[in-house]
Amino acid sequence: MKKEATLTSSGACKTRVLAINDTMEILAGKWKFHIIGTLLLVEKLRFMELLREVEGIGAKMLSKELQDLEMNQLIRRTVLNTKPLTVEYELTECGKTLGPIIDEITKWGITYRSKLYTKNEEVEATT
């Protein structure tokens, strides 16, 4: 009986690790969370608007990241029939499901930064 419980938890652990690996592979890199977070706030953006909003990213990197996100069905690319052609990007329904994760990462980051600065200020005050 004890072995059975171990196998079940081992299987659950493998499933969990596999899911984490899949998620990290899809969202890996410095910029994907920034792009998704921006598109969560502003539903549709053109390439140049995204380039301005995602501070520090270059055009080539943005293009690559957008292609990856589109390939993984997290964003939708729409080519508008304008002169010159205009391309808009928006989150898919699947991409929108990342909202709570990004919200939690944001909350964690704010708390962490606050604690870190408080701790650094305390250290500086004692020296």
N, C-alpha and C positions, 0 to 999 in steps of 0.2 A: 504494500500500500504506500509506503513512504517513497519508493522508487517512482511510482506513478505520479505523485505530486511533483517530484523533481523533474520528471520528463515534461509535465504540463507547464511548469514554470519555465523550464528551459526553452520549450517551444514558444511560449509567450515572449520570452526574452529575445529569442532570435527574430521573431516577427517584429518586435519593437525596434530592435537594432536595424533590421532591414528597412523599416519605414523611415527611421531617422536618416539612414544613409541615402535613401531615395530623395528625401526632402532636402538634405544638405547638398546633394549633387545638383539638383534642379535650381536651388537658390544660392549656390556658392558664388563667392565673389563679393567685392566691395559695393557694387552698384545696384544689384537687383532689388534689394530692400528699399533703396532710395527711390528707384523708379516706381515700384509698386506702391510705396507709401505716397508718392506724389500723385499717382493716378487714382488713389483712393480718395484724395482730397479734391482733385480737379478731374472730373470724369473723363474728359477727352482733351488731349493735347496734341498739337502738331510737333514734328521733330524739333524744330528750332525752339519752340516753347519749352519742351522737355529739356533741351540742352541748357537753356537759361535757368530752369528750375532746379535741376540736379547739379548743384554747385561742385565744380572741380572735375566733372567728367568731360572727356574729349569727344568730338563728333564720331570718331572711328570706334571708340569703346561703346558709346551709346548705341550706335548702329548694331554692333555685335551683340550687346546685351538684349536689345529689342528683338533681334532675330532669335536668340535663345528662348526668350520668354514667349514669343509667338510659337516657336516650334513645340514648346511644352504646354501650349494652349492656355497660358495665363493672361496673355493680352491679345487683342484683335487689332489688326492693321487694316485701315480702310483707305483706299485711294479715291480721292474725290476728283470729279471731272472738272477741274479748273485749269486756268492757264496762268502760271505754270501749274503742273500737277501738285496737289496738296495731299499729304498723307497724315491721317489722324490715328492716334493710338488710344485704346481704352482697355480696361480690364474685362476679361470674360467673367462669366458667373463663377468659374473655378478660381480665377484670380482674385475675385472679391472675397472668397472664403479665407483668404490670408489676412483680412482686416483684423480679426481678433488677435492673431499671432503678432502682427506688427504693433497693435495697441499694447499688448503685454510687453513686448520688447522695449517699446517707448517708455512705459511705466518703469520697467526695471532700470533702464538707462538713466532716467531722471533721478530715481532713488539712489542708484549707485553713485552718480556724479555728485549728488547732494552730500552723501555720506563721505565720499572721498575728499571733497573740498572742506567739509567740516573737520574731518580728521587732520588734514594738512594744516588748517588754521590752528587747531589745538596744538599740534607739534610746533608750529612756528611761534606760538604764544609762550611755550615753555622753554624755548631756546634763547 
